[in-house]
Amino acid sequence: MSIKDEQIKYLQYRVEALQKELRLKEDRNFLQVQEDLENYYEIDLDNCHMTNIDWIREITLLIVTKDYDKEILSEINLYKKTREQL
């Protein structure tokens, strides 16, 4: 095997490793956001009184409002800090 072939093989290995790492990070991000949303809407406390219409409104805002995701994540972080202090 030539040096060039070895370098290509090594680079392919690195790319695969990085892709796997990204997939794991995406999974962790998904699970963390899901858990944060469950806490924020107090589903974990069985204290969520949102109706299906309320959920549809939230999803609609997320889709049509610029940076709504950032707003919600900011609110979630503030909520988490407040809840930790209790």
QUIKA-V160279 format. One line per field, one symbol per residue. ss: DSSP state (2 for helix, 1 for strand, 0 for the rest). phi: phi as a letter, one per 30 degrees, with the letter a starting at -180 (. if undefined). psi: psi as a letter, one per 20 degrees, with the letter a starting at -180 (. if undefined). A space follows every 10 residues. Layout:
ss: ???
phi: ???
psi: ???
This chain:
ss: 0022222222 2222222222 2222222222 2222222222 0000000000 0222222222 2222000222 2222222222 222220
phi: .ddddddddd dddddddddd ddddddddde dddddddddd dhddchbccd cedddddddd dddccdiddd dddddddddd dddddd
psi: prhghhgggg hgggggghgg gggggggggg hggggghhgg jkhhjlkpkq rhgggggggg ghgippjhgh gghghggggg gghhi.
